[in-house]
Amino acid sequence: MGIEEKINADVKASMLAKDAKRLEAVRALKSVILLLKTSPEGLTEDNAMKAIQKEYKKRKETADIYTQQNRADLAADELAQALIMEEYLPKQLSEEEVKDIIKNAISETGASSAADMGKVMGVANKAIAGRADGKIVSQLVKTMLG
């Protein structure tokens, strides 16, 4: 079952269960998928995962902003949607797994200083492929090279 079929089935299930919070999150994903289908590059599983990850990240960032502005009610709604969207993303790597990938990237590129960070990030991001937050990867690369 492809991602589009899974999302469509979850929309139906959420409607039947009268789960408004889940329905809102899944409909947001469905709209992203529909936009991808009409875009020039078309809908692929890879494009869909990137788009879902982008929506997930938006929800997390919005929740942080709401928390900073003391709007816990709105932050909770955004975090709930983010948790639902996370179900559609590939399993995230642990910090140890990310460190191992970065170590391999450093040895592969022969990096020795922070000036080589771009090379390491390029190789590491290909290996990680959306299974870890880019900010965390960047911080780990800086500490390992620095």
Buried (B, 14 or more C-beta within 10 A) or exposed (E): EEBBEBBBEBBEEBBEEEBEBBBBBBBBBBEBBEEBEEEEEEBEEEBBBBBBBEBBBBBBEBBEEBBEEEBEEBBBBBBBBBBBBBEBBEEBBEEEEBBEBBBBBBEEBEBEEEEBBEBBBEBBBEBBEBBBBBEBBBEBBEEBBE
